[in-house]
Amino acid sequence: MKLRSLEAHDVVNLKSEYNGVIREANNFKVVGYDIPKNCCATYFPETNVLVPLDSFAHTAKTPASKSVKITIEKV
C-alpha cells in the first residue's frame, strides 16, 4: 500500500488486461493484509469480471483466477 500511496479505506478501481481486452472492477475499498509484496487479494465473485474466460487450466478447464495481473487506480 505504501509503494502505491494507498491508505486504508481509500477507494480504488481494478483493471486487468488479457489479449488486448481490458476488464474493470470499480469502487473497492482498500484494506491492509499481510500478504507478499506486489500481491493483491480480492473478493470473489465481485472481481470475477477481471478473470478472462479464455484463460483456463488446460486439463480442468476452470478459469485461471489465481494468476490475474491487475493495475490499481485510486478514485
All heavy atoms as a GROMACS GRO file, in nm:
protein
  586
    1MET      N    1   0.082  -0.119   0.000
    1MET     CA    2   0.000   0.000   0.000
    1MET      C    3   0.086   0.125   0.000
    1MET      O    4   0.055   0.220  -0.071
    1MET     CB    5  -0.093  -0.002   0.122
    1MET     CG    6  -0.203  -0.107   0.114
    1MET     SD    7  -0.301  -0.131   0.265
    1MET     CE    8  -0.346   0.033   0.312
    2LYS      N    9   0.194   0.122   0.078
    2LYS     CA   10   0.282   0.240   0.085
    2LYS      C   11   0.344   0.271  -0.050
    2LYS      O   12   0.353   0.387  -0.089
    2LYS     CB   13   0.391   0.218   0.189
    2LYS     CG   14   0.341   0.221   0.330
    2LYS     CD   15   0.455   0.198   0.427
    2LYS     CE   16   0.404   0.187   0.569
    2LYS     NZ   17   0.511   0.157   0.664
    3LEU      N   18   0.388   0.168  -0.122
    3LEU     CA   19   0.452   0.188  -0.252
    3LEU      C   20   0.358   0.253  -0.353
    3LEU      O   21   0.402   0.320  -0.446
    3LEU     CB   22   0.504   0.056  -0.309
    3LEU     CG   23   0.623  -0.005  -0.237
    3LEU    CD1   24   0.654  -0.144  -0.295
    3LEU    CD2   25   0.744   0.085  -0.250
    4ARG      N   26   0.229   0.233  -0.334
    4ARG     CA   27   0.129   0.287  -0.427
    4ARG      C   28   0.054   0.406  -0.369
    4ARG      O   29  -0.048   0.448  -0.423
    4ARG     CB   30   0.033   0.177  -0.468
    4ARG     CG   31   0.101   0.077  -0.561
    4ARG     CD   32   0.023  -0.049  -0.578
    4ARG     NE   33   0.090  -0.138  -0.671
    4ARG     CZ   34   0.198  -0.209  -0.643
    4ARG    NH1   35   0.253  -0.203  -0.526
    4ARG    NH2   36   0.253  -0.288  -0.735
    5SER      N   37   0.105   0.459  -0.259
    5SER     CA   38   0.045   0.575  -0.191
    5SER      C   39  -0.102   0.552  -0.158
    5SER      O   40  -0.186   0.640  -0.174
    5SER     CB   41   0.061   0.701  -0.276
    5SER     OG   42   0.198   0.728  -0.298
    6LEU      N   43  -0.133   0.432  -0.111
    6LEU     CA   44  -0.269   0.398  -0.072
    6LEU      C   45  -0.279   0.388   0.080
    6LEU      O   46  -0.185   0.345   0.146
    6LEU     CB   47  -0.312   0.265  -0.134
    6LEU     CG   48  -0.320   0.261  -0.286
    6LEU    CD1   49  -0.345   0.120  -0.334
    6LEU    CD2   50  -0.428   0.355  -0.336
    7GLU      N   51  -0.393   0.427   0.132
    7GLU     CA   52  -0.419   0.418   0.274
    7GLU      C   53  -0.547   0.337   0.295
    7GLU      O   54  -0.629   0.324   0.204
    7GLU     CB   55  -0.436   0.557   0.334
    7GLU     CG   56  -0.309   0.641   0.325
    7GLU     CD   57  -0.324   0.776   0.391
    7GLU    OE1   58  -0.418   0.794   0.472
    7GLU    OE2   59  -0.243   0.864   0.362
    8ALA      N   60  -0.563   0.285   0.416
    8ALA     CA   61  -0.683   0.209   0.449
    8ALA      C   62  -0.807   0.292   0.419
    8ALA      O   63  -0.811   0.412   0.444
    8ALA     CB   64  -0.680   0.169   0.596
    9HIS      N   65  -0.904   0.227   0.359
    9HIS     CA   66  -1.035   0.284   0.324
    9HIS      C   67  -1.033   0.371   0.199
    9HIS      O   68  -1.138   0.425   0.162
    9HIS     CB   69  -1.098   0.358   0.441
    9HIS     CG   70  -1.105   0.275   0.565
    9HIS    ND1   71  -1.186   0.165   0.576
    9HIS    CD2   72  -1.037   0.284   0.681
    9HIS    CE1   73  -1.170   0.110   0.694
    9HIS    NE2   74  -1.080   0.180   0.761
   10ASP      N   75  -0.917   0.388   0.132
   10ASP     CA   76  -0.918   0.454   0.002
   10ASP      C   77  -1.005   0.370  -0.092
   10ASP      O   78  -1.017   0.248  -0.078
   10ASP     CB   79  -0.777   0.462  -0.059
   10ASP     CG   80  -0.692   0.572   0.000
   10ASP    OD1   81  -0.747   0.659   0.072
   10ASP    OD2   82  -0.570   0.572  -0.025
   11VAL      N   83  -1.066   0.435  -0.191
   11VAL     CA   84  -1.145   0.365  -0.291
   11VAL      C   85  -1.062   0.354  -0.418
   11VAL      O   86  -1.000   0.451  -0.461
   11VAL     CB   87  -1.278   0.439  -0.317
   11VAL    CG1   88  -1.358   0.370  -0.427
   11VAL    CG2   89  -1.360   0.446  -0.189
   12VAL      N   90  -1.061   0.233  -0.477
   12VAL     CA   91  -0.980   0.208  -0.596
   12VAL      C   92  -1.062   0.134  -0.701
   12VAL      O   93  -1.161   0.068  -0.671
   12VAL     CB   94  -0.854   0.125  -0.562
   12VAL    CG1   95  -0.761   0.202  -0.470
   12VAL    CG2   96  -0.889  -0.010  -0.503
   13ASN      N   97  -1.016   0.147  -0.824
   13ASN     CA   98  -1.067   0.068  -0.936
   13ASN      C   99  -0.958  -0.030  -0.976
   13ASN      O  100  -0.839   0.004  -0.973
   13ASN     CB  101  -1.103   0.156  -1.055
   13ASN     CG  102  -1.219   0.249  -1.024
   13ASN    OD1  103  -1.302   0.219  -0.941
   13ASN    ND2  104  -1.223   0.361  -1.092
   14LEU      N  105  -0.997  -0.152  -1.011
   14LEU     CA  106  -0.904  -0.256  -1.051
   14LEU      C  107  -0.923  -0.284  -1.200
   14LEU      O  108  -1.035  -0.290  -1.248
   14LEU     CB  109  -0.930  -0.384  -0.971
   14LEU     CG  110  -0.940  -0.368  -0.820
   14LEU    CD1  111  -0.978  -0.501  -0.756
   14LEU    CD2  112  -0.810  -0.316  -0.762
   15LYS      N  113  -0.811  -0.303  -1.270
   15LYS     CA  114  -0.818  -0.333  -1.413
   15LYS      C  115  -0.727  -0.450  -1.445
   15LYS      O  116  -0.617  -0.462  -1.389
   15LYS     CB  117  -0.774  -0.213  -1.496
   15LYS     CG  118  -0.869  -0.096  -1.492
   15LYS     CD  119  -0.823   0.014  -1.586
   15LYS     CE  120  -0.920   0.130  -1.580
   15LYS     NZ  121  -0.883   0.236  -1.674
   16SER      N  122  -0.772  -0.533  -1.536
   16SER     CA  123  -0.688  -0.640  -1.589
   16SER      C  124  -0.691  -0.631  -1.741
   16SER      O  125  -0.786  -0.579  -1.800
   16SER     CB  126  -0.737  -0.778  -1.542
   16SER     OG  127  -0.860  -0.811  -1.602
   17GLU      N  128  -0.586  -0.679  -1.803
   17GLU     CA  129  -0.580  -0.682  -1.950
   17GLU      C  130  -0.529  -0.819  -1.992
   17GLU      O  131  -0.430  -0.870  -1.939
   17GLU     CB  132  -0.489  -0.574  -2.004
   17GLU     CG  133  -0.486  -0.572  -2.156
   17GLU     CD  134  -0.398  -0.462  -2.213
   17GLU    OE1  135  -0.349  -0.378  -2.137
   17GLU    OE2  136  -0.378  -0.464  -2.336
   18TYR      N  137  -0.596  -0.879  -2.087
   18TYR     CA  138  -0.556  -1.009  -2.140
   18TYR      C  139  -0.594  -1.012  -2.287
   18TYR      O  140  -0.709  -0.988  -2.323
   18TYR     CB  141  -0.626  -1.122  -2.063
   18TYR     CG  142  -0.586  -1.260  -2.107
   18TYR    CD1  143  -0.465  -1.314  -2.067
   18TYR    CD2  144  -0.668  -1.335  -2.188
   18TYR    CE1  145  -0.428  -1.441  -2.108
   18TYR    CE2  146  -0.632  -1.462  -2.229
   18TYR     CZ  147  -0.512  -1.514  -2.188
   18TYR     OH  148  -0.473  -1.640  -2.228
   19ASN      N  149  -0.495  -1.037  -2.371
   19ASN     CA  150  -0.515  -1.041  -2.517
   19ASN      C  151  -0.583  -0.915  -2.570
   19ASN      O  152  -0.670  -0.921  -2.655
   19ASN     CB  153  -0.595  -1.165  -2.558
   19ASN     CG  154  -0.512  -1.291  -2.552
   19ASN    OD1  155  -0.389  -1.287  -2.548
   19ASN    ND2  156  -0.579  -1.404  -2.548
   20GLY      N  157  -0.543  -0.800  -2.515
   20GLY     CA  158  -0.593  -0.673  -2.564
   20GLY      C  159  -0.730  -0.632  -2.510
   20GLY      O  160  -0.780  -0.526  -2.543
   21VAL      N  161  -0.792  -0.715  -2.427
   21VAL     CA  162  -0.923  -0.683  -2.370
   21VAL      C  163  -0.902  -0.634  -2.226
   21VAL      O  164  -0.838  -0.700  -2.145
   21VAL     CB  165  -1.016  -0.806  -2.369
   21VAL    CG1  166  -1.148  -0.774  -2.302
   21VAL    CG2  167  -1.038  -0.857  -2.511
   22ILE      N  168  -0.956  -0.515  -2.197
   22ILE     CA  169  -0.944  -0.457  -2.063
   22ILE      C  170  -1.073  -0.484  -1.986
   22ILE      O  171  -1.183  -0.460  -2.037
   22ILE     CB  172  -0.916  -0.306  -2.070
   22ILE    CG1  173  -0.781  -0.283  -2.138
   22ILE    CG2  174  -0.919  -0.244  -1.931
   22ILE    CD1  175  -0.748  -0.138  -2.163
   23ARG      N  176  -1.057  -0.535  -1.864
   23ARG     CA  177  -1.171  -0.561  -1.776
   23ARG      C  178  -1.157  -0.474  -1.653
   23ARG      O  179  -1.045  -0.451  -1.606
   23ARG     CB  180  -1.174  -0.708  -1.737
   23ARG     CG  181  -1.201  -0.799  -1.855
   23ARG     CD  182  -1.175  -0.945  -1.818
   23ARG     NE  183  -1.211  -1.032  -1.927
   23ARG     CZ  184  -1.138  -1.048  -2.037
   23ARG    NH1  185  -1.026  -0.985  -2.052
   23ARG    NH2  186  -1.179  -1.128  -2.133
   24GLU      N  187  -1.269  -0.429  -1.596
   24GLU     CA  188  -1.265  -0.340  -1.481
   24GLU      C  189  -1.358  -0.387  -1.370
   24GLU      O  190  -1.467  -0.437  -1.396
   24GLU     CB  191  -1.307  -0.198  -1.520
   24GLU     CG  192  -1.215  -0.132  -1.619
   24GLU     CD  193  -1.256   0.010  -1.649
   24GLU    OE1  194  -1.298   0.081  -1.555
   24GLU    OE2  195  -1.248   0.048  -1.766
   25ALA      N  196  -1.313  -0.368  -1.246
   25ALA     CA  197  -1.396  -0.386  -1.127
   25ALA      C  198  -1.376  -0.258  -1.047
   25ALA      O  199  -1.264  -0.226  -1.008
   25ALA     CB  200  -1.351  -0.509  -1.048
   26ASN      N  201  -1.483  -0.184  -1.025
   26ASN     CA  202  -1.471  -0.049  -0.969
   26ASN      C  203  -1.521  -0.038  -0.826
   26ASN      O  204  -1.603  -0.117  -0.780
   26ASN     CB  205  -1.547   0.050  -1.058
   26ASN     CG  206  -1.486   0.060  -1.196
   26ASN    OD1  207  -1.364   0.053  -1.212
   26ASN    ND2  208  -1.569   0.074  -1.296
   27ASN      N  209  -1.468   0.065  -0.760
   27ASN     CA  210  -1.514   0.108  -0.627
   27ASN      C  211  -1.490   0.006  -0.517
   27ASN      O  212  -1.581  -0.030  -0.443
   27ASN     CB  213  -1.659   0.151  -0.632
   27ASN     CG  214  -1.680   0.268  -0.724
   27ASN    OD1  215  -1.604   0.364  -0.721
   27ASN    ND2  216  -1.780   0.258  -0.810
   28PHE      N  217  -1.366  -0.039  -0.506
   28PHE     CA  218  -1.327  -0.128  -0.397
   28PHE      C  219  -1.257  -0.049  -0.288
   28PHE      O  220  -1.182   0.044  -0.316
   28PHE     CB  221  -1.234  -0.239  -0.448
   28PHE     CG  222  -1.309  -0.347  -0.519
   28PHE    CD1  223  -1.350  -0.330  -0.650
   28PHE    CD2  224  -1.342  -0.464  -0.454
   28PHE    CE1  225  -1.420  -0.428  -0.716
   28PHE    CE2  226  -1.413  -0.564  -0.518
   28PHE     CZ  227  -1.452  -0.545  -0.650
   29LYS      N  228  -1.280  -0.086  -0.164
   29LYS     CA  229  -1.219  -0.019  -0.051
   29LYS      C  230  -1.089  -0.091  -0.014
   29LYS      O  231  -1.084  -0.213  -0.006
   29LYS     CB  232  -1.313  -0.020   0.070
   29LYS     CG  233  -1.266   0.068   0.183
   29LYS     CD  234  -1.365   0.068   0.297
   29LYS     CE  235  -1.488   0.143   0.256
   29LYS     NZ  236  -1.581   0.162   0.370
   30VAL      N  237  -0.982  -0.014   0.007
   30VAL     CA  238  -0.850  -0.069   0.040
   30VAL      C  239  -0.849  -0.111   0.187
   30VAL      O  240  -0.888  -0.036   0.276
   30VAL     CB  241  -0.739   0.035   0.014
   30VAL    CG1  242  -0.604  -0.016   0.064
   30VAL    CG2  243  -0.733   0.070  -0.134
   31VAL      N  244  -0.803  -0.234   0.210
   31VAL     CA  245  -0.786  -0.289   0.345
   31VAL      C  246  -0.649  -0.356   0.349
   31VAL      O  247  -0.615  -0.433   0.259
   31VAL     CB  248  -0.896  -0.393   0.377
   31VAL    CG1  249  -0.875  -0.453   0.514
   31VAL    CG2  250  -1.034  -0.330   0.366
   32GLY      N  251  -0.571  -0.326   0.450
   32GLY     CA  252  -0.437  -0.384   0.460
   32GLY      C  253  -0.438  -0.528   0.510
   32GLY      O  254  -0.511  -0.562   0.604
   33TYR      N  255  -0.362  -0.614   0.444
   33TYR     CA  256  -0.343  -0.753   0.484
   33TYR      C  257  -0.195  -0.786   0.474
   33TYR      O  258  -0.123  -0.729   0.392
   33TYR     CB  259  -0.421  -0.849   0.393
   33TYR     CG  260  -0.569  -0.851   0.417
   33TYR    CD1  261  -0.654  -0.778   0.336
   33TYR    CD2  262  -0.624  -0.925   0.521
   33TYR    CE1  263  -0.790  -0.778   0.357
   33TYR    CE2  264  -0.759  -0.926   0.543
   33TYR     CZ  265  -0.843  -0.852   0.461
   33TYR     OH  266  -0.977  -0.853   0.481
   34ASP      N  267  -0.151  -0.880   0.552
   34ASP     CA  268  -0.012  -0.924   0.549
   34ASP      C  269   0.004  -1.030   0.439
   34ASP      O  270  -0.010  -1.150   0.463
   34ASP     CB  271   0.029  -0.981   0.685
   34ASP     CG  272   0.176  -1.016   0.691
   34ASP    OD1  273   0.254  -0.965   0.608
   34ASP    OD2  274   0.214  -1.095   0.779
   35ILE      N  275   0.028  -0.982   0.316
   35ILE     CA  276   0.048  -1.071   0.202
   35ILE      C  277   0.178  -1.030   0.132
   35ILE      O  278   0.231  -0.922   0.157
   35ILE     CB  279  -0.071  -1.066   0.104
   35ILE    CG1  280  -0.096  -0.923   0.053
   35ILE    CG2  281  -0.198  -1.121   0.170
   35ILE    CD1  282  -0.208  -0.913  -0.050
   36PRO      N  283   0.232  -1.114   0.044
   36PRO     CA  284   0.358  -1.083  -0.023
   36PRO      C  285   0.353  -0.952  -0.102
   36PRO      O  286   0.250  -0.912  -0.153
   36PRO     CB  287   0.380  -1.201  -0.117
   36PRO     CG  288   0.303  -1.313  -0.055
   36PRO     CD  289   0.184  -1.248   0.008
   37LYS      N  290   0.470  -0.887  -0.109
   37LYS     CA  291   0.484  -0.762  -0.184
   37LYS      C  292   0.438  -0.782  -0.328
   37LYS      O  293   0.463  -0.887  -0.389
   37LYS     CB  294   0.631  -0.720  -0.180
   37LYS     CG  295   0.660  -0.588  -0.247
   37LYS     CD  296   0.808  -0.556  -0.233
   37LYS     CE  297   0.843  -0.428  -0.305
   37LYS     NZ  298   0.986  -0.397  -0.292
   38ASN      N  299   0.372  -0.682  -0.382
   38ASN     CA  300   0.320  -0.681  -0.519
   38ASN      C  301   0.206  -0.779  -0.543
   38ASN      O  302   0.175  -0.812  -0.657
   38ASN     CB  303   0.432  -0.704  -0.621
   38ASN     CG  304   0.526  -0.587  -0.626
   38ASN    OD1  305   0.485  -0.472  -0.615
   38ASN    ND2  306   0.654  -0.614  -0.640
   39CYS      N  307   0.143  -0.826  -0.436
   39CYS     CA  308   0.026  -0.911  -0.448
   39CYS      C  309  -0.098  -0.837  -0.400
   39CYS      O  310  -0.087  -0.740  -0.325
   39CYS     CB  311   0.042  -1.039  -0.366
   39CYS     SG  312   0.163  -1.152  -0.437
   40CYS      N  313  -0.212  -0.882  -0.443
   40CYS     CA  314  -0.339  -0.819  -0.406
   40CYS      C  315  -0.439  -0.931  -0.380
   40CYS      O  316  -0.443  -1.028  -0.453
   40CYS     CB  317  -0.386  -0.730  -0.520
   40CYS     SG  318  -0.543  -0.650  -0.492
   41ALA      N  319  -0.519  -0.917  -0.278
   41ALA     CA  320  -0.627  -1.011  -0.250
   41ALA      C  321  -0.759  -0.941  -0.278
   41ALA      O  322  -0.775  -0.823  -0.246
   41ALA     CB  323  -0.621  -1.058  -0.106
   42THR      N  324  -0.853  -1.012  -0.337
   42THR     CA  325  -0.983  -0.952  -0.369
   42THR      C  326  -1.095  -1.048  -0.330
   42THR      O  327  -1.072  -1.166  -0.307
   42THR     CB  328  -0.997  -0.921  -0.519
   42THR    OG1  329  -0.991  -1.044  -0.593
   42THR    CG2  330  -0.889  -0.827  -0.567
   43TYR      N  331  -1.216  -0.995  -0.327
   43TYR     CA  332  -1.334  -1.076  -0.302
   43TYR      C  333  -1.384  -1.136  -0.432
   43TYR      O  334  -1.384  -1.070  -0.536
   43TYR     CB  335  -1.446  -0.990  -0.243
   43TYR     CG  336  -1.424  -0.951  -0.101
   43TYR    CD1  337  -1.392  -0.820  -0.067
   43TYR    CD2  338  -1.438  -1.044   0.002
   43TYR    CE1  339  -1.372  -0.784   0.065
   43TYR    CE2  340  -1.418  -1.008   0.134
   43TYR     CZ  341  -1.386  -0.878   0.164
   43TYR     OH  342  -1.367  -0.841   0.293
   44PHE      N  343  -1.426  -1.260  -0.424
   44PHE     CA  344  -1.494  -1.324  -0.536
   44PHE      C  345  -1.634  -1.360  -0.488
   44PHE      O  346  -1.649  -1.400  -0.374
   44PHE     CB  347  -1.419  -1.450  -0.581
   44PHE     CG  348  -1.294  -1.419  -0.657
   44PHE    CD1  349  -1.174  -1.400  -0.592
   44PHE    CD2  350  -1.298  -1.405  -0.794
   44PHE    CE1  351  -1.060  -1.368  -0.662
   44PHE    CE2  352  -1.184  -1.374  -0.866
   44PHE     CZ  353  -1.065  -1.356  -0.799
   45PRO      N  354  -1.739  -1.340  -0.563
   45PRO     CA  355  -1.741  -1.323  -0.707
   45PRO      C  356  -1.731  -1.178  -0.755
   45PRO      O  357  -1.737  -1.153  -0.875
   45PRO     CB  358  -1.875  -1.382  -0.748
   45PRO     CG  359  -1.964  -1.350  -0.633
   45PRO     CD  360  -1.875  -1.361  -0.511
   46GLU      N  361  -1.716  -1.081  -0.663
   46GLU     CA  362  -1.716  -0.941  -0.703
   46GLU      C  363  -1.610  -0.908  -0.808
   46GLU      O  364  -1.628  -0.819  -0.889
   46GLU     CB  365  -1.698  -0.849  -0.582
   46GLU     CG  366  -1.818  -0.844  -0.491
   46GLU     CD  367  -1.820  -0.956  -0.388
   46GLU    OE1  368  -1.738  -1.050  -0.398
   46GLU    OE2  369  -1.903  -0.948  -0.296
   47THR      N  370  -1.498  -0.977  -0.807
   47THR     CA  371  -1.391  -0.948  -0.904
   47THR      C  372  -1.381  -1.054  -1.014
   47THR      O  373  -1.284  -1.054  -1.089
   47THR     CB  374  -1.255  -0.932  -0.834
   47THR    OG1  375  -1.230  -1.048  -0.753
   47THR    CG2  376  -1.253  -0.807  -0.748
   48ASN      N  377  -1.480  -1.140  -1.027
   48ASN     CA  378  -1.480  -1.237  -1.137
   48ASN      C  379  -1.467  -1.169  -1.272
   48ASN      O  380  -1.412  -1.226  -1.366
   48ASN     CB  381  -1.607  -1.322  -1.136
   48ASN     CG  382  -1.600  -1.436  -1.038
   48ASN    OD1  383  -1.495  -1.468  -0.984
   48ASN    ND2  384  -1.715  -1.498  -1.013
   49VAL      N  385  -1.517  -1.047  -1.282
   49VAL     CA  386  -1.512  -0.974  -1.408
   49VAL      C  387  -1.368  -0.953  -1.456
   49VAL      O  388  -1.344  -0.935  -1.576
   49VAL     CB  389  -1.586  -0.839  -1.395
   49VAL    CG1  390  -1.515  -0.746  -1.301
   49VAL    CG2  391  -1.606  -0.774  -1.530
   50LEU      N  392  -1.270  -0.960  -1.366
   50LEU     CA  393  -1.129  -0.942  -1.404
   50LEU      C  394  -1.068  -1.067  -1.466
   50LEU      O  395  -0.961  -1.061  -1.524
   50LEU     CB  396  -1.047  -0.902  -1.281
   50LEU     CG  397  -1.088  -0.771  -1.213
   50LEU    CD1  398  -1.010  -0.753  -1.084
   50LEU    CD2  399  -1.067  -0.653  -1.306
   51VAL      N  400  -1.134  -1.180  -1.451
   51VAL     CA  401  -1.080  -1.308  -1.498
   51VAL      C  402  -1.122  -1.332  -1.643
   51VAL      O  403  -1.241  -1.342  -1.673
   51VAL     CB  404  -1.130  -1.425  -1.411
   51VAL    CG1  405  -1.073  -1.558  -1.460
   51VAL    CG2  406  -1.094  -1.401  -1.265
   52PRO      N  407  -1.026  -1.340  -1.736
   52PRO     CA  408  -1.061  -1.366  -1.876
   52PRO      C  409  -1.115  -1.507  -1.894
   52PRO      O  410  -1.058  -1.604  -1.843
   52PRO     CB  411  -0.930  -1.346  -1.951
   52PRO     CG  412  -0.823  -1.361  -1.849
   52PRO     CD  413  -0.882  -1.325  -1.716
   53LEU      N  414  -1.227  -1.520  -1.963
   53LEU     CA  415  -1.289  -1.651  -1.982
   53LEU      C  416  -1.206  -1.744  -2.069
   53LEU      O  417  -1.220  -1.866  -2.061
   53LEU     CB  418  -1.429  -1.634  -2.043
   53LEU     CG  419  -1.528  -1.560  -1.954
   53LEU    CD1  420  -1.661  -1.544  -2.027
   53LEU    CD2  421  -1.547  -1.632  -1.822
   54ASP      N  422  -1.118  -1.688  -2.152
   54ASP     CA  423  -1.036  -1.773  -2.239
   54ASP      C  424  -0.900  -1.804  -2.178
   54ASP      O  425  -0.810  -1.854  -2.246
   54ASP     CB  426  -1.023  -1.713  -2.379
   54ASP     CG  427  -0.967  -1.572  -2.378
   54ASP    OD1  428  -0.961  -1.510  -2.271
   54ASP    OD2  429  -0.930  -1.524  -2.487
   55SER      N  430  -0.883  -1.776  -2.048
   55SER     CA  431  -0.761  -1.814  -1.976
   55SER      C  432  -0.802  -1.917  -1.871
   55SER      O  433  -0.866  -1.884  -1.771
   55SER     CB  434  -0.698  -1.692  -1.908
   55SER     OG  435  -0.588  -1.730  -1.829
   56PHE      N  436  -0.768  -2.044  -1.896
   56PHE     CA  437  -0.815  -2.150  -1.808
   56PHE      C  438  -0.712  -2.261  -1.795
   56PHE      O  439  -0.618  -2.271  -1.875
   56PHE     CB  440  -0.948  -2.207  -1.861
   56PHE     CG  441  -0.942  -2.249  -2.005
   56PHE    CD1  442  -0.893  -2.373  -2.042
   56PHE    CD2  443  -0.984  -2.162  -2.105
   56PHE    CE1  444  -0.886  -2.411  -2.175
   56PHE    CE2  445  -0.979  -2.199  -2.238
   56PHE     CZ  446  -0.930  -2.324  -2.273
   57ALA      N  447  -0.730  -2.344  -1.693
   57ALA     CA  448  -0.645  -2.460  -1.672
   57ALA      C  449  -0.668  -2.558  -1.787
   57ALA      O  450  -0.783  -2.586  -1.822
   57ALA     CB  451  -0.676  -2.525  -1.538
   58HIS      N  452  -0.562  -2.608  -1.845
   58HIS     CA  453  -0.575  -2.691  -1.965
   58HIS      C  454  -0.647  -2.823  -1.941
   58HIS      O  455  -0.720  -2.870  -2.027
   58HIS     CB  456  -0.438  -2.715  -2.028
   58HIS     CG  457  -0.376  -2.588  -2.077
   58HIS    ND1  458  -0.422  -2.520  -2.187
   58HIS    CD2  459  -0.274  -2.515  -2.028
   58HIS    CE1  460  -0.351  -2.410  -2.206
   58HIS    NE2  461  -0.260  -2.404  -2.110
   59THR      N  462  -0.628  -2.884  -1.825
   59THR     CA  463  -0.693  -3.013  -1.802
   59THR      C  464  -0.831  -2.998  -1.739
   59THR      O  465  -0.925  -3.064  -1.780
   59THR     CB  466  -0.605  -3.104  -1.714
   59THR    OG1  467  -0.572  -3.033  -1.595
   59THR    CG2  468  -0.479  -3.144  -1.786
   60ALA      N  469  -0.845  -2.909  -1.642
   60ALA     CA  470  -0.972  -2.893  -1.572
   60ALA      C  471  -1.067  -2.796  -1.642
   60ALA      O  472  -1.187  -2.797  -1.617
   60ALA     CB  473  -0.949  -2.847  -1.429
   61LYS      N  474  -1.012  -2.709  -1.727
   61LYS     CA  475  -1.090  -2.607  -1.798
   61LYS      C  476  -1.156  -2.505  -1.703
   61LYS      O  477  -1.254  -2.443  -1.736
   61LYS     CB  478  -1.198  -2.670  -1.887
   61LYS     CG  479  -1.146  -2.766  -1.990
   61LYS     CD  480  -1.060  -2.698  -2.091
   61LYS     CE  481  -1.019  -2.798  -2.199
   61LYS     NZ  482  -0.904  -2.755  -2.272
   62THR      N  483  -1.100  -2.488  -1.582
   62THR     CA  484  -1.151  -2.387  -1.489
   62THR      C  485  -1.077  -2.256  -1.512
   62THR      O  486  -0.959  -2.256  -1.550
   62THR     CB  487  -1.133  -2.432  -1.342
   62THR    OG1  488  -0.996  -2.459  -1.318
   62THR    CG2  489  -1.216  -2.555  -1.312
   63PRO      N  490  -1.142  -2.142  -1.491
   63PRO     CA  491  -1.076  -2.012  -1.512
   63PRO      C  492  -0.950  -1.998  -1.428
   63PRO      O  493  -0.944  -2.043  -1.313
   63PRO     CB  494  -1.182  -1.911  -1.469
   63PRO     CG  495  -1.311  -1.983  -1.485
   63PRO     CD  496  -1.282  -2.126  -1.452
   64ALA      N  497  -0.848  -1.936  -1.486
   64ALA     CA  498  -0.718  -1.920  -1.420
   64ALA      C  499  -0.718  -1.797  -1.331
   64ALA      O  500  -0.642  -1.703  -1.353
   64ALA     CB  501  -0.608  -1.914  -1.524
   65SER      N  502  -0.802  -1.795  -1.231
   65SER     CA  503  -0.817  -1.676  -1.148
   65SER      C  504  -0.710  -1.659  -1.042
   65SER      O  505  -0.705  -1.557  -0.976
   65SER     CB  506  -0.955  -1.677  -1.081
   65SER     OG  507  -0.968  -1.792  -1.001
   66LYS      N  508  -0.622  -1.755  -1.025
   66LYS     CA  509  -0.515  -1.742  -0.926
   66LYS      C  510  -0.399  -1.658  -0.976
   66LYS      O  511  -0.309  -1.626  -0.901
   66LYS     CB  512  -0.466  -1.880  -0.882
   66LYS     CG  513  -0.566  -1.955  -0.801
   66LYS     CD  514  -0.508  -2.083  -0.749
   66LYS     CE  515  -0.610  -2.156  -0.664
   66LYS     NZ  516  -0.555  -2.278  -0.609
   67SER      N  517  -0.400  -1.623  -1.102
   67SER     CA  518  -0.287  -1.550  -1.160
   67SER      C  519  -0.334  -1.441  -1.254
   67SER      O  520  -0.301  -1.440  -1.371
   67SER     CB  521  -0.198  -1.649  -1.236
   67SER     OG  522  -0.088  -1.581  -1.291
   68VAL      N  523  -0.413  -1.348  -1.202
   68VAL     CA  524  -0.462  -1.237  -1.282
   68VAL      C  525  -0.380  -1.113  -1.249
   68VAL      O  526  -0.377  -1.070  -1.135
   68VAL     CB  527  -0.612  -1.210  -1.255
   68VAL    CG1  528  -0.660  -1.091  -1.334
   68VAL    CG2  529  -0.694  -1.333  -1.288
   69LYS      N  530  -0.312  -1.058  -1.349
   69LYS     CA  531  -0.236  -0.935  -1.330
   69LYS      C  532  -0.331  -0.818  -1.337
   69LYS      O  533  -0.412  -0.808  -1.429
   69LYS     CB  534  -0.126  -0.922  -1.434
   69LYS     CG  535  -0.018  -1.026  -1.420
   69LYS     CD  536   0.090  -1.007  -1.522
   69LYS     CE  537   0.195  -1.116  -1.508
   69LYS     NZ  538   0.303  -1.098  -1.605
   70ILE      N  539  -0.319  -0.727  -1.238
   70ILE     CA  540  -0.408  -0.611  -1.235
   70ILE      C  541  -0.329  -0.483  -1.214
   70ILE      O  542  -0.214  -0.485  -1.172
   70ILE     CB  543  -0.515  -0.622  -1.123
   70ILE    CG1  544  -0.447  -0.622  -0.985
   70ILE    CG2  545  -0.604  -0.743  -1.143
   70ILE    CD1  546  -0.544  -0.600  -0.871
   71THR      N  547  -0.396  -0.373  -1.246
   71THR     CA  548  -0.347  -0.241  -1.207
   71THR      C  549  -0.450  -0.182  -1.113
   71THR      O  550  -0.569  -0.217  -1.119
   71THR     CB  551  -0.326  -0.148  -1.329
   71THR    OG1  552  -0.449  -0.136  -1.400
   71THR    CG2  553  -0.218  -0.202  -1.421
   72ILE      N  554  -0.403  -0.094  -1.025
   72ILE     CA  555  -0.490  -0.032  -0.926
   72ILE      C  556  -0.488   0.118  -0.947
   72ILE      O  557  -0.381   0.178  -0.955
   72ILE     CB  558  -0.441  -0.066  -0.783
   72ILE    CG1  559  -0.439  -0.217  -0.762
   72ILE    CG2  560  -0.528   0.003  -0.677
   72ILE    CD1  561  -0.370  -0.260  -0.634
   73GLU      N  562  -0.606   0.176  -0.958
   73GLU     CA  563  -0.618   0.320  -0.976
   73GLU      C  564  -0.699   0.379  -0.861
   73GLU      O  565  -0.813   0.337  -0.837
   73GLU     CB  566  -0.690   0.353  -1.107
   73GLU     CG  567  -0.613   0.311  -1.230
   73GLU     CD  568  -0.690   0.342  -1.358
   73GLU    OE1  569  -0.812   0.371  -1.350
   73GLU    OE2  570  -0.628   0.335  -1.464
   74LYS      N  571  -0.641   0.474  -0.790
   74LYS     CA  572  -0.712   0.540  -0.681
   74LYS      C  573  -0.821   0.629  -0.739
   74LYS      O  574  -0.798   0.700  -0.837
   74LYS     CB  575  -0.614   0.623  -0.598
   74LYS     CG  576  -0.671   0.677  -0.471
   74LYS     CD  577  -0.560   0.741  -0.390
   74LYS     CE  578  -0.614   0.806  -0.265
   74LYS     NZ  579  -0.508   0.864  -0.183
   75VAL      N  580  -0.940   0.624  -0.681
   75VAL     CA  581  -1.053   0.704  -0.730
   75VAL      C  582  -1.047   0.843  -0.670
   75VAL      O  583  -1.012   0.862  -0.558
   75VAL     CB  584  -1.186   0.636  -0.693
   75VAL    CG1  585  -1.305   0.722  -0.735
   75VAL    CG2  586  -1.196   0.500  -0.758
   0.00000   0.00000   0.00000
